[in-house]
Protein backbone atom coordinates (compact mmCIF):
# COMPACT_ATOMS: atom_id res chain seq x y z
CA UNK A 1 0.00 0.00 0.00
CA UNK A 2 1.47 3.33 -1.03
CA UNK A 3 1.38 6.14 1.50
CA UNK A 4 0.98 9.62 0.08
CA UNK A 5 1.95 11.62 3.18
CA UNK A 6 5.29 11.92 4.91
CA UNK A 7 5.61 10.97 8.54
CA UNK A 8 5.46 13.97 10.87
CA UNK A 9 8.63 14.81 12.81
CA UNK A 10 9.18 12.90 16.01
CA UNK A 11 10.17 15.60 18.52
CA UNK A 12 12.34 13.74 21.04
CA UNK A 13 12.52 10.65 23.18
CA UNK A 14 10.39 11.18 26.29
CA UNK A 15 11.40 8.24 28.46
CA UNK A 16 12.60 4.69 28.46
CA UNK A 17 12.20 1.99 31.06
CA UNK A 18 14.20 -0.85 32.50
CA UNK A 19 13.68 -3.67 34.95
CA UNK A 20 16.15 -3.59 37.82
CA UNK A 21 17.18 -6.36 40.19
CA UNK A 22 17.97 -3.70 42.83
CA UNK A 23 16.33 -0.31 42.26
CA UNK A 24 18.29 1.51 44.99
CA UNK A 25 21.62 0.29 43.52
CA UNK A 26 20.50 1.20 40.01
CA UNK A 27 19.40 4.68 41.05
CA UNK A 28 22.76 5.24 42.81
CA UNK A 29 24.62 4.23 39.64
CA UNK A 30 22.62 6.62 37.46
CA UNK A 31 22.81 9.55 39.90
CA UNK A 32 26.29 9.10 41.38
CA UNK A 33 28.20 7.72 38.38
CA UNK A 34 26.33 9.22 35.42
CA UNK A 35 25.17 12.43 37.13
CA UNK A 36 21.46 11.89 36.44
CA UNK A 37 18.93 13.83 38.48
CA UNK A 38 16.28 12.12 40.64
CA UNK A 39 12.78 12.66 39.33
CA UNK A 40 9.47 12.51 41.18
CA UNK A 41 7.00 10.66 38.94
CA UNK A 42 4.03 10.76 41.33
CA UNK A 43 0.89 12.32 39.88
CA UNK A 44 -2.03 13.92 41.74
CA UNK A 45 -4.90 11.48 42.01
CA UNK A 46 -2.83 8.54 40.70
CA UNK A 47 -0.51 7.93 43.61
CA UNK A 48 3.18 7.20 43.26
CA UNK A 49 4.94 6.54 40.00
CA UNK A 50 8.05 4.51 39.28
CA UNK A 51 11.43 5.45 40.70
CA UNK A 52 12.95 7.60 37.98
CA UNK A 53 15.89 9.77 36.99
CA UNK A 54 16.49 12.26 34.20
CA UNK A 55 19.61 11.96 32.04
CA UNK A 56 20.20 14.19 29.00
CA UNK A 57 16.63 15.51 29.18
CA UNK A 58 15.27 11.94 29.04
CA UNK A 59 13.42 10.21 31.87
CA UNK A 60 14.49 6.68 32.77
CA UNK A 61 11.96 4.69 34.83
CA UNK A 62 13.11 1.79 37.01
CA UNK A 63 10.73 -1.11 37.63
CA UNK A 64 11.00 -4.17 39.84
CA UNK A 65 10.64 -7.60 38.25
CA UNK A 66 7.04 -8.80 37.96
CA UNK A 67 5.02 -11.57 36.27
CA UNK A 68 5.54 -10.08 32.78
CA UNK A 69 9.24 -9.21 33.21
CA UNK A 70 10.79 -11.53 35.77
CA UNK A 71 14.38 -10.27 35.51
CA UNK A 72 16.43 -7.58 33.81
CA UNK A 73 16.76 -8.30 30.09
CA UNK A 74 19.41 -6.03 28.61
CA UNK A 75 19.56 -7.75 25.23
CA UNK A 76 22.57 -8.26 23.02
CA UNK A 77 25.50 -5.89 22.65
CA UNK A 78 23.84 -4.25 19.65
CA UNK A 79 20.91 -3.14 21.81
CA UNK A 80 22.07 -0.07 23.67
CA UNK A 81 21.36 3.55 24.51
CA UNK A 82 23.80 6.07 23.03
CA UNK A 83 24.34 9.56 24.39
CA UNK A 84 26.43 12.32 22.78
CA UNK A 85 29.02 13.85 25.10
CA UNK A 86 31.36 16.79 24.53
CA UNK A 87 34.84 16.15 23.14
CA UNK A 88 36.42 18.02 26.05
CA UNK A 89 34.62 15.71 28.52
CA UNK A 90 35.72 12.40 26.96
CA UNK A 91 38.81 11.93 29.16
CA UNK A 92 36.97 13.11 32.27
CA UNK A 93 34.31 10.44 31.70
CA UNK A 94 37.02 7.78 31.33
CA UNK A 95 38.59 8.90 34.62
CA UNK A 96 35.20 9.01 36.33
CA UNK A 97 34.17 5.53 35.20
CA UNK A 98 37.53 4.12 36.25
CA UNK A 99 37.22 5.73 39.70
CA UNK A 100 33.92 3.86 40.15
CA UNK A 101 35.38 0.60 38.80
CA UNK A 102 33.13 0.61 35.72
CA UNK A 103 34.71 -1.47 32.92
CA UNK A 104 34.94 0.34 29.58
CA UNK A 105 35.34 -0.67 25.98
CA UNK A 106 36.13 1.78 23.20
CA UNK A 107 35.06 1.94 19.59
CA UNK A 108 35.48 3.85 16.36
CA UNK A 109 32.08 3.70 14.68
CA UNK A 110 31.73 5.76 11.54
CA UNK A 111 33.10 9.18 12.40
CA UNK A 112 32.57 8.78 16.16
CA UNK A 113 34.85 7.92 19.05
CA UNK A 114 32.89 6.02 21.66
CA UNK A 115 33.12 4.40 25.06
CA UNK A 116 30.78 1.56 25.98
CA UNK A 117 29.79 0.43 29.45
CA UNK A 118 27.02 -1.37 31.32
CA UNK A 119 24.85 -0.41 34.25
CA UNK A 120 24.63 -2.75 37.28
CA UNK A 121 21.98 -4.93 35.60
CA UNK A 122 23.94 -5.25 32.35
CA UNK A 123 22.08 -2.69 30.21
CA UNK A 124 24.42 -1.43 27.49
CA UNK A 125 25.36 2.22 26.97
CA UNK A 126 27.51 4.20 24.58
CA UNK A 127 28.89 7.69 25.22
CA UNK A 128 29.94 9.03 21.84
CA UNK A 129 31.70 12.08 20.40
CA UNK A 130 31.09 12.94 16.74
CA UNK A 131 34.30 13.76 14.85
CA UNK A 132 34.91 15.24 11.40
CA UNK A 133 35.93 11.88 9.93
CA UNK A 134 36.49 8.22 10.74
CA UNK A 135 40.24 8.79 10.58
CA UNK A 136 40.04 11.68 13.07
CA UNK A 137 38.05 9.52 15.51
CA UNK A 138 40.62 6.74 15.12
CA UNK A 139 43.49 9.22 15.74
CA UNK A 140 41.81 10.55 18.89
CA UNK A 141 41.44 7.06 20.36
CA UNK A 142 44.96 6.04 19.33
CA UNK A 143 46.64 9.13 20.84
CA UNK A 144 45.02 8.22 24.17
CA UNK A 145 46.53 4.73 23.98
CA UNK A 146 43.08 3.12 23.97
CA UNK A 147 42.42 -0.27 22.40
CA UNK A 148 39.23 -0.01 20.39
CA UNK A 149 36.84 -1.84 18.09
CA UNK A 150 36.87 -0.62 14.54
C-alpha distance (Angstrom), angle and dihedral (degrees) to the residues before:
residue distance angle dihedral
X1 . . .
X2 3.79 . .
X3 3.78 117.6 .
X4 3.78 115.9 -147.3
X5 3.81 98.9 -165.4
X6 3.78 129.7 67.8
X7 3.77 119.8 -122.1
X8 3.81 112.8 -98.5
X9 3.80 117.0 -113.5
X10 3.77 116.3 -83.9
X11 3.81 103.9 -133.5
X12 3.81 103.7 -152.4
X13 3.76 143.7 -48.4
X14 3.81 108.9 -78.7
X15 3.79 102.1 -168.7
X16 3.75 145.0 -30.7
X17 3.77 130.2 -153.5
X18 3.77 138.5 -142.4
X19 3.77 137.7 -175.1
X20 3.79 112.6 -122.9
X21 3.79 129.4 -160.2
X22 3.84 88.8 -152.5
X23 3.81 115.1 19.4
X24 3.82 95.4 -170.4
X25 3.83 91.2 52.9
X26 3.79 91.4 45.5
X27 3.80 92.8 49.6
X28 3.83 90.4 49.6
X29 3.81 90.4 52.2
X30 3.80 93.1 50.8
X31 3.82 95.2 43.9
X32 3.81 101.6 35.4
X33 3.82 101.4 34.0
X34 3.82 102.7 28.5
X35 3.82 97.5 29.9
X36 3.82 95.4 -124.0
X37 3.79 118.6 161.8
X38 3.82 122.5 -120.7
X39 3.77 112.4 -112.6
X40 3.80 129.1 -156.4
X41 3.82 107.3 -137.8
X42 3.81 97.1 178.5
X43 3.80 114.5 124.4
X44 3.81 128.3 -156.6
X45 3.78 110.1 -99.5
X46 3.83 93.6 9.4
X47 3.77 101.2 70.8
X48 3.77 124.2 -137.6
X49 3.76 124.9 -8.5
X50 3.78 130.2 -152.5
X51 3.79 122.1 -63.1
X52 3.79 103.3 -92.9
X53 3.79 145.6 175.2
X54 3.78 133.9 -165.7
X55 3.81 119.8 -129.2
X56 3.81 122.2 174.3
X57 3.81 91.2 -10.2
X58 3.82 90.6 -55.2
X59 3.79 124.8 113.5
X60 3.80 117.6 -132.8
X61 3.82 115.3 -162.3
X62 3.80 120.5 -156.3
X63 3.80 119.1 -150.2
X64 3.79 131.8 -174.5
X65 3.80 118.6 -123.3
X66 3.81 113.9 -86.2
X67 3.82 139.6 168.8
X68 3.83 92.9 -70.4
X69 3.82 96.7 42.6
X70 3.79 109.5 26.6
X71 3.81 97.9 176.6
X72 3.79 140.9 5.1
X73 3.81 110.4 -71.7
X74 3.79 109.0 -167.7
X75 3.80 95.9 170.5
X76 3.77 127.8 -144.9
X77 3.78 126.2 -34.1
X78 3.80 90.7 -93.3
X79 3.81 90.6 62.0
X80 3.77 106.1 79.5
X81 3.79 146.0 126.5
X82 3.81 115.1 -112.6
X83 3.79 124.2 -158.4
X84 3.81 126.4 -172.3
X85 3.80 114.2 -127.4
X86 3.80 130.0 -174.7
X87 3.80 119.2 -91.8
X88 3.80 91.0 -126.1
X89 3.83 90.0 55.7
X90 3.82 97.2 51.4
X91 3.82 96.0 93.1
X92 3.80 92.3 41.3
X93 3.81 89.8 55.7
X94 3.81 90.5 50.1
X95 3.81 90.2 51.7
X96 3.80 91.9 45.8
X97 3.80 94.6 50.0
X98 3.79 91.1 47.2
X99 3.83 91.2 50.6
X100 3.82 88.3 56.6
X101 3.82 92.6 44.7
X102 3.82 93.3 -114.4
X103 3.83 110.0 156.8
X104 3.81 114.0 -128.6
X105 3.77 135.9 -160.0
X106 3.79 123.4 -168.2
X107 3.77 132.3 -144.8
X108 3.77 144.1 -177.0
X109 3.80 105.1 -145.3
X110 3.76 115.5 173.8
X111 3.78 105.8 -48.4
X112 3.81 94.5 -22.6
X113 3.78 133.9 100.5
X114 3.78 109.3 -148.0
X115 3.78 143.8 -178.4
X116 3.78 120.2 -153.9
X117 3.78 127.4 -157.4
X118 3.80 141.7 155.7
X119 3.77 132.9 -123.9
X120 3.84 119.4 -127.3
X121 3.82 92.3 -82.8
X122 3.81 93.8 48.8
X123 3.82 100.0 -101.0
X124 3.80 108.9 154.9
X125 3.80 124.5 -122.2
X126 3.78 136.9 -179.4
X127 3.80 125.6 -159.9
X128 3.79 106.0 -163.3
X129 3.80 138.6 -174.3
X130 3.81 118.1 -158.1
X131 3.81 113.1 -134.1
X132 3.80 132.0 -169.2
X133 3.81 92.7 -105.3
X134 3.78 144.1 -1.5
X135 3.79 89.5 -105.6
X136 3.82 92.0 53.2
X137 3.82 90.8 51.1
X138 3.80 89.7 49.2
X139 3.84 91.0 49.4
X140 3.81 91.7 50.4
X141 3.80 92.6 52.9
X142 3.80 92.9 43.3
X143 3.82 94.8 50.3
X144 3.81 88.0 55.7
X145 3.81 90.4 54.0
X146 3.80 91.7 -118.9
X147 3.79 122.4 153.6
X148 3.78 108.0 -135.4
X149 3.79 145.5 177.7
X150 3.76 114.3 -110.5
